[in-house]
Amino acid sequence: LWISSRSRKASSNNRGKIKYFVMKWIEAIIEVLKEAGSPMHYKDITQKILERKYRPDSGATPAMTVSNNLTTNPDLFRKVKKVEMEEEKTAQ
C-alpha cells in the first residue's frame, strides 16, 4: 500500500493550550506507512497504530476500521500484490 502525505492535528483544552495529539484513523495509517517506507498488510498497520497509541480509543474492530479506510480511499492507497511486496523488499 502506498500513500500520499498528511499531517496530524492537535487537540486543545478550553484555554487554548495544546493538550495532546489525536490522529484520525486515516492520519494514523498514513503515519505508520510513512514510517515503514514499504507496503504493509492492514493487520500489521493496525498493530503498529495500537502499539504507538496513535488512537486513544481503538473501538471493537480496529483492523476492520483500518481495512475500511484503505479500501475507501483509492486516491491515497493502492493495494499491491505479495509479489510486488517481495520485489520491493529485495530491491532495498
One Martini backbone bead per residue (centre of mass of N, CA, C, O) as a GRO file, in nm:
protein
   92
    1LEU     BB    1   0.095   0.037   0.024
    2TRP     BB    2   0.038   0.362  -0.081
    3ILE     BB    3   0.109   0.721  -0.026
    4SER     BB    4   0.022   1.015   0.098
    5SER     BB    5   0.033   1.318   0.268
    6ARG     BB    6  -0.011   1.410   0.619
    7SER     BB    7  -0.132   1.568   0.909
    8ARG     BB    8  -0.155   1.628   1.236
    9LYS     BB    9  -0.371   1.708   1.505
   10ALA     BB   10  -0.454   1.924   1.758
   11SER     BB   11  -0.554   1.923   2.087
   12SER     BB   12  -0.757   2.132   2.297
   13ASN     BB   13  -0.832   2.320   2.546
   14ASN     BB   14  -1.008   2.589   2.675
   15ARG     BB   15  -0.720   2.767   2.680
   16GLY     BB   16  -0.552   2.673   2.403
   17LYS     BB   17  -0.388   2.438   2.487
   18ILE     BB   18  -0.192   2.185   2.417
   19LYS     BB   19  -0.243   1.849   2.503
   20TYR     BB   20  -0.274   1.655   2.236
   21PHE     BB   21  -0.249   1.408   2.000
   22VAL     BB   22  -0.500   1.339   1.745
   23MET     BB   23  -0.572   1.082   1.538
   24LYS     BB   24  -0.686   0.980   1.272
   25TRP     BB   25  -0.700   0.699   1.110
   26ILE     BB   26  -0.576   0.801   0.844
   27GLU     BB   27  -0.327   0.932   0.980
   28ALA     BB   28  -0.215   0.676   1.114
   29ILE     BB   29  -0.171   0.516   0.856
   30ILE     BB   30   0.022   0.711   0.720
   31GLU     BB   31   0.240   0.712   0.939
   32VAL     BB   32   0.310   0.411   0.931
   33LEU     BB   33   0.386   0.399   0.626
   34LYS     BB   34   0.608   0.609   0.639
   35GLU     BB   35   0.787   0.459   0.845
   36ALA     BB   36   0.820   0.195   0.676
   37GLY     BB   37   0.850   0.241   0.343
   38SER     BB   38   0.638   0.005   0.297
   39PRO     BB   39   0.439  -0.233   0.253
   40MET     BB   40   0.130  -0.331   0.426
   41HIS     BB   41  -0.068  -0.492   0.626
   42TYR     BB   42  -0.354  -0.417   0.792
   43LYS     BB   43  -0.275  -0.569   1.057
   44ASP     BB   44   0.003  -0.429   1.093
   45ILE     BB   45  -0.099  -0.143   1.105
   46THR     BB   46  -0.277  -0.180   1.353
   47GLN     BB   47  -0.057  -0.264   1.549
   48LYS     BB   48   0.110   0.001   1.531
   49ILE     BB   49  -0.110   0.196   1.624
   50LEU     BB   50  -0.144   0.063   1.906
   51GLU     BB   51   0.153   0.072   2.004
   52ARG     BB   52   0.170   0.404   1.952
   53LYS     BB   53  -0.100   0.546   2.032
   54TYR     BB   54  -0.266   0.709   1.797
   55ARG     BB   55  -0.520   0.581   1.944
   56PRO     BB   56  -0.719   0.609   2.225
   57ASP     BB   57  -0.939   0.451   2.052
   58SER     BB   58  -1.015   0.134   1.898
   59GLY     BB   59  -1.245  -0.032   1.942
   60ALA     BB   60  -1.376  -0.336   1.835
   61THR     BB   61  -1.254  -0.313   1.507
   62PRO     BB   62  -0.964  -0.196   1.399
   63ALA     BB   63  -0.896  -0.363   1.141
   64MET     BB   64  -1.157  -0.284   0.987
   65THR     BB   65  -1.106   0.017   0.989
   66VAL     BB   66  -0.848   0.011   0.825
   67SER     BB   67  -0.956  -0.139   0.579
   68ASN     BB   68  -1.173   0.071   0.509
   69ASN     BB   69  -0.979   0.312   0.464
   70LEU     BB   70  -0.819   0.181   0.231
   71THR     BB   71  -1.068   0.114   0.031
   72THR     BB   72  -1.203   0.426   0.045
   73ASN     BB   73  -0.892   0.547  -0.054
   74PRO     BB   74  -0.764   0.544  -0.368
   75ASP     BB   75  -0.600   0.823  -0.361
   76LEU     BB   76  -0.395   0.703  -0.122
   77PHE     BB   77  -0.433   0.391  -0.193
   78ARG     BB   78  -0.258   0.078  -0.284
   79LYS     BB   79  -0.287  -0.234  -0.392
   80VAL     BB   80  -0.063  -0.504  -0.346
   81LYS     BB   81   0.119  -0.757  -0.426
   82LYS     BB   82   0.327  -0.986  -0.294
   83VAL     BB   83   0.533  -0.972  -0.522
   84GLU     BB   84   0.583  -0.665  -0.498
   85MET     BB   85   0.681  -0.674  -0.205
   86GLU     BB   86   0.930  -0.858  -0.257
   87GLU     BB   87   1.067  -0.674  -0.464
   88GLU     BB   88   1.099  -0.431  -0.273
   89LYS     BB   89   1.276  -0.574  -0.056
   90THR     BB   90   1.513  -0.662  -0.255
   91ALA     BB   91   1.581  -0.362  -0.357
   92GLN     BB   92   1.690  -0.252  -0.062
   0.00000   0.00000   0.00000
